[in-house]
Amino acid sequence: MVRPGRDRIFGKIEVDETYIGGKNIGKRGRGADNKVLVVITAQIDGKRIGRIRLKRVPDASGDSLHQAIKESIEPGSTVITDGWRGYSETETWGIYS
């Protein structure tokens, strides 16, 4: 499903993470059992979404998010997040405006 070595997206990029998996009883959201955390990077193309990239990550820490973003987005892009603390160092990573 994913082409190895695919090009990174560029421009105005929205980044968010979500858990993917079936409905489970128990804890919801971050830390839910039997779920996979995926970072989604979506290129904003006017009023619609352009190209996207998905990347499975082990957790929502700044290190994991940074690696996923670095692999998905070209330097110089504008990154828009929801303010989750794992993204708090986005400006200091030195590769995004």
PyMOL commands that place a pseudoatom at each C-alpha (Angstrom):
pseudoatom trace, name=CA, resn=MET, resi=1, chain=A, elem=C, hetatm=0, pos=[0.000, 0.000, 0.000]
pseudoatom trace, name=CA, resn=VAL, resi=2, chain=A, elem=C, hetatm=0, pos=[2.893, 2.387, 0.594]
pseudoatom trace, name=CA, resn=ARG, resi=3, chain=A, elem=C, hetatm=0, pos=[5.465, 3.060, -2.067]
pseudoatom trace, name=CA, resn=PRO, resi=4, chain=A, elem=C, hetatm=0, pos=[8.962, 2.972, -0.504]
pseudoatom trace, name=CA, resn=GLY, resi=5, chain=A, elem=C, hetatm=0, pos=[10.940, 6.144, -1.103]
pseudoatom trace, name=CA, resn=ARG, resi=6, chain=A, elem=C, hetatm=0, pos=[7.845, 8.189, -1.895]
pseudoatom trace, name=CA, resn=ASP, resi=7, chain=A, elem=C, hetatm=0, pos=[8.325, 11.921, -2.145]
pseudoatom trace, name=CA, resn=ARG, resi=8, chain=A, elem=C, hetatm=0, pos=[7.612, 14.171, 0.815]
pseudoatom trace, name=CA, resn=ILE, resi=9, chain=A, elem=C, hetatm=0, pos=[4.794, 16.687, 0.719]
pseudoatom trace, name=CA, resn=PHE, resi=10, chain=A, elem=C, hetatm=0, pos=[5.404, 20.440, 0.755]
pseudoatom trace, name=CA, resn=GLY, resi=11, chain=A, elem=C, hetatm=0, pos=[3.545, 23.646, 1.529]
pseudoatom trace, name=CA, resn=LYS, resi=12, chain=A, elem=C, hetatm=0, pos=[0.923, 24.222, 4.177]
pseudoatom trace, name=CA, resn=ILE, resi=13, chain=A, elem=C, hetatm=0, pos=[0.634, 20.902, 6.047]
pseudoatom trace, name=CA, resn=GLU, resi=14, chain=A, elem=C, hetatm=0, pos=[-1.772, 19.897, 8.797]
pseudoatom trace, name=CA, resn=VAL, resi=15, chain=A, elem=C, hetatm=0, pos=[-0.454, 17.243, 11.176]
pseudoatom trace, name=CA, resn=ASP, resi=16, chain=A, elem=C, hetatm=0, pos=[-2.425, 15.174, 13.671]
pseudoatom trace, name=CA, resn=GLU, resi=17, chain=A, elem=C, hetatm=0, pos=[-2.326, 11.722, 15.204]
pseudoatom trace, name=CA, resn=THR, resi=18, chain=A, elem=C, hetatm=0, pos=[-5.060, 9.166, 15.774]
pseudoatom trace, name=CA, resn=TYR, resi=19, chain=A, elem=C, hetatm=0, pos=[-5.513, 5.670, 17.078]
pseudoatom trace, name=CA, resn=ILE, resi=20, chain=A, elem=C, hetatm=0, pos=[-6.710, 3.056, 14.612]
pseudoatom trace, name=CA, resn=GLY, resi=21, chain=A, elem=C, hetatm=0, pos=[-8.302, -0.208, 15.640]
pseudoatom trace, name=CA, resn=GLY, resi=22, chain=A, elem=C, hetatm=0, pos=[-11.622, -1.825, 16.373]
pseudoatom trace, name=CA, resn=LYS, resi=23, chain=A, elem=C, hetatm=0, pos=[-14.027, -0.830, 19.085]
pseudoatom trace, name=CA, resn=ASN, resi=24, chain=A, elem=C, hetatm=0, pos=[-12.768, -1.983, 22.482]
pseudoatom trace, name=CA, resn=ILE, resi=25, chain=A, elem=C, hetatm=0, pos=[-14.114, -1.855, 25.988]
pseudoatom trace, name=CA, resn=GLY, resi=26, chain=A, elem=C, hetatm=0, pos=[-11.898, 0.067, 28.371]
pseudoatom trace, name=CA, resn=LYS, resi=27, chain=A, elem=C, hetatm=0, pos=[-9.697, 3.106, 28.143]
pseudoatom trace, name=CA, resn=ARG, resi=28, chain=A, elem=C, hetatm=0, pos=[-10.302, 5.484, 25.241]
pseudoatom trace, name=CA, resn=GLY, resi=29, chain=A, elem=C, hetatm=0, pos=[-7.833, 7.776, 23.452]
pseudoatom trace, name=CA, resn=ARG, resi=30, chain=A, elem=C, hetatm=0, pos=[-4.149, 7.894, 24.280]
pseudoatom trace, name=CA, resn=GLY, resi=31, chain=A, elem=C, hetatm=0, pos=[-3.092, 4.670, 25.952]
pseudoatom trace, name=CA, resn=ALA, resi=32, chain=A, elem=C, hetatm=0, pos=[-5.987, 2.562, 24.659]
pseudoatom trace, name=CA, resn=ASP, resi=33, chain=A, elem=C, hetatm=0, pos=[-5.224, -1.143, 24.370]
pseudoatom trace, name=CA, resn=ASN, resi=34, chain=A, elem=C, hetatm=0, pos=[-5.048, -2.917, 21.004]
pseudoatom trace, name=CA, resn=LYS, resi=35, chain=A, elem=C, hetatm=0, pos=[-4.853, 0.301, 19.008]
pseudoatom trace, name=CA, resn=VAL, resi=36, chain=A, elem=C, hetatm=0, pos=[-2.164, 1.570, 16.637]
pseudoatom trace, name=CA, resn=LEU, resi=37, chain=A, elem=C, hetatm=0, pos=[-1.052, 5.204, 16.760]
pseudoatom trace, name=CA, resn=VAL, resi=38, chain=A, elem=C, hetatm=0, pos=[-0.741, 6.805, 13.319]
pseudoatom trace, name=CA, resn=VAL, resi=39, chain=A, elem=C, hetatm=0, pos=[0.490, 10.300, 12.402]
pseudoatom trace, name=CA, resn=ILE, resi=40, chain=A, elem=C, hetatm=0, pos=[-1.355, 11.870, 9.472]
pseudoatom trace, name=CA, resn=THR, resi=41, chain=A, elem=C, hetatm=0, pos=[0.210, 14.684, 7.468]
pseudoatom trace, name=CA, resn=ALA, resi=42, chain=A, elem=C, hetatm=0, pos=[-2.175, 16.325, 5.008]
pseudoatom trace, name=CA, resn=GLN, resi=43, chain=A, elem=C, hetatm=0, pos=[-1.283, 18.937, 2.417]
pseudoatom trace, name=CA, resn=ILE, resi=44, chain=A, elem=C, hetatm=0, pos=[-3.775, 21.808, 2.368]
pseudoatom trace, name=CA, resn=ASP, resi=45, chain=A, elem=C, hetatm=0, pos=[-4.762, 22.541, -1.227]
pseudoatom trace, name=CA, resn=GLY, resi=46, chain=A, elem=C, hetatm=0, pos=[-7.041, 25.568, -1.149]
pseudoatom trace, name=CA, resn=LYS, resi=47, chain=A, elem=C, hetatm=0, pos=[-10.319, 24.471, 0.425]
pseudoatom trace, name=CA, resn=ARG, resi=48, chain=A, elem=C, hetatm=0, pos=[-9.571, 20.770, 0.095]
pseudoatom trace, name=CA, resn=ILE, resi=49, chain=A, elem=C, hetatm=0, pos=[-7.033, 18.214, 1.231]
pseudoatom trace, name=CA, resn=GLY, resi=50, chain=A, elem=C, hetatm=0, pos=[-4.237, 17.407, -1.193]
pseudoatom trace, name=CA, resn=ARG, resi=51, chain=A, elem=C, hetatm=0, pos=[-1.749, 14.594, -0.780]
pseudoatom trace, name=CA, resn=ILE, resi=52, chain=A, elem=C, hetatm=0, pos=[-1.443, 12.784, 2.556]
pseudoatom trace, name=CA, resn=ARG, resi=53, chain=A, elem=C, hetatm=0, pos=[1.100, 10.647, 4.325]
pseudoatom trace, name=CA, resn=LEU, resi=54, chain=A, elem=C, hetatm=0, pos=[0.447, 8.149, 7.131]
pseudoatom trace, name=CA, resn=LYS, resi=55, chain=A, elem=C, hetatm=0, pos=[3.118, 6.882, 9.502]
pseudoatom trace, name=CA, resn=ARG, resi=56, chain=A, elem=C, hetatm=0, pos=[2.750, 4.415, 12.368]
pseudoatom trace, name=CA, resn=VAL, resi=57, chain=A, elem=C, hetatm=0, pos=[4.541, 5.629, 15.501]
pseudoatom trace, name=CA, resn=PRO, resi=58, chain=A, elem=C, hetatm=0, pos=[5.173, 3.936, 18.862]
pseudoatom trace, name=CA, resn=ASP, resi=59, chain=A, elem=C, hetatm=0, pos=[3.906, 6.884, 20.937]
pseudoatom trace, name=CA, resn=ALA, resi=60, chain=A, elem=C, hetatm=0, pos=[2.922, 10.564, 20.793]
pseudoatom trace, name=CA, resn=SER, resi=61, chain=A, elem=C, hetatm=0, pos=[6.212, 11.868, 22.175]
pseudoatom trace, name=CA, resn=GLY, resi=62, chain=A, elem=C, hetatm=0, pos=[8.041, 14.715, 20.505]
pseudoatom trace, name=CA, resn=ASP, resi=63, chain=A, elem=C, hetatm=0, pos=[10.775, 12.347, 19.301]
pseudoatom trace, name=CA, resn=SER, resi=64, chain=A, elem=C, hetatm=0, pos=[8.308, 9.985, 17.584]
pseudoatom trace, name=CA, resn=LEU, resi=65, chain=A, elem=C, hetatm=0, pos=[6.288, 12.826, 16.056]
pseudoatom trace, name=CA, resn=HIS, resi=66, chain=A, elem=C, hetatm=0, pos=[9.426, 14.600, 14.857]
pseudoatom trace, name=CA, resn=GLN, resi=67, chain=A, elem=C, hetatm=0, pos=[10.687, 11.492, 13.078]
pseudoatom trace, name=CA, resn=ALA, resi=68, chain=A, elem=C, hetatm=0, pos=[7.338, 10.950, 11.330]
pseudoatom trace, name=CA, resn=ILE, resi=69, chain=A, elem=C, hetatm=0, pos=[7.147, 14.596, 10.267]
pseudoatom trace, name=CA, resn=LYS, resi=70, chain=A, elem=C, hetatm=0, pos=[10.754, 14.621, 9.048]
pseudoatom trace, name=CA, resn=GLU, resi=71, chain=A, elem=C, hetatm=0, pos=[10.068, 11.570, 6.859]
pseudoatom trace, name=CA, resn=SER, resi=72, chain=A, elem=C, hetatm=0, pos=[6.824, 12.990, 5.445]
pseudoatom trace, name=CA, resn=ILE, resi=73, chain=A, elem=C, hetatm=0, pos=[7.263, 16.745, 4.971]
pseudoatom trace, name=CA, resn=GLU, resi=74, chain=A, elem=C, hetatm=0, pos=[9.773, 18.797, 2.979]
pseudoatom trace, name=CA, resn=PRO, resi=75, chain=A, elem=C, hetatm=0, pos=[11.824, 21.433, 4.842]
pseudoatom trace, name=CA, resn=GLY, resi=76, chain=A, elem=C, hetatm=0, pos=[10.387, 24.934, 4.580]
pseudoatom trace, name=CA, resn=SER, resi=77, chain=A, elem=C, hetatm=0, pos=[6.784, 23.783, 4.896]
pseudoatom trace, name=CA, resn=THR, resi=78, chain=A, elem=C, hetatm=0, pos=[4.333, 25.435, 7.278]
pseudoatom trace, name=CA, resn=VAL, resi=79, chain=A, elem=C, hetatm=0, pos=[3.159, 22.916, 9.869]
pseudoatom trace, name=CA, resn=ILE, resi=80, chain=A, elem=C, hetatm=0, pos=[-0.246, 23.306, 11.536]
pseudoatom trace, name=CA, resn=THR, resi=81, chain=A, elem=C, hetatm=0, pos=[-0.997, 21.197, 14.626]
pseudoatom trace, name=CA, resn=ASP, resi=82, chain=A, elem=C, hetatm=0, pos=[-3.668, 20.927, 17.305]
pseudoatom trace, name=CA, resn=GLY, resi=83, chain=A, elem=C, hetatm=0, pos=[-1.235, 22.082, 19.989]
pseudoatom trace, name=CA, resn=TRP, resi=84, chain=A, elem=C, hetatm=0, pos=[-0.578, 18.647, 21.530]
pseudoatom trace, name=CA, resn=ARG, resi=85, chain=A, elem=C, hetatm=0, pos=[2.565, 18.967, 23.665]
pseudoatom trace, name=CA, resn=GLY, resi=86, chain=A, elem=C, hetatm=0, pos=[4.417, 16.435, 21.490]
pseudoatom trace, name=CA, resn=TYR, resi=87, chain=A, elem=C, hetatm=0, pos=[4.387, 19.092, 18.761]
pseudoatom trace, name=CA, resn=SER, resi=88, chain=A, elem=C, hetatm=0, pos=[5.579, 21.879, 21.067]
pseudoatom trace, name=CA, resn=GLU, resi=89, chain=A, elem=C, hetatm=0, pos=[9.124, 21.753, 19.711]
pseudoatom trace, name=CA, resn=THR, resi=90, chain=A, elem=C, hetatm=0, pos=[8.102, 21.911, 16.027]
pseudoatom trace, name=CA, resn=GLU, resi=91, chain=A, elem=C, hetatm=0, pos=[9.650, 25.358, 15.602]
pseudoatom trace, name=CA, resn=THR, resi=92, chain=A, elem=C, hetatm=0, pos=[12.927, 24.325, 17.231]
pseudoatom trace, name=CA, resn=TRP, resi=93, chain=A, elem=C, hetatm=0, pos=[13.382, 21.292, 14.958]
pseudoatom trace, name=CA, resn=GLY, resi=94, chain=A, elem=C, hetatm=0, pos=[14.843, 23.766, 12.491]
pseudoatom trace, name=CA, resn=ILE, resi=95, chain=A, elem=C, hetatm=0, pos=[13.272, 22.364, 9.349]
pseudoatom trace, name=CA, resn=TYR, resi=96, chain=A, elem=C, hetatm=0, pos=[9.845, 24.024, 9.271]
pseudoatom trace, name=CA, resn=SER, resi=97, chain=A, elem=C, hetatm=0, pos=[8.619, 27.576, 9.290]
for i in range(1, 97): cmd.bond("trace and resi %d" % i, "trace and resi %d" % (i + 1))
show_as sticks, trace
zoom trace
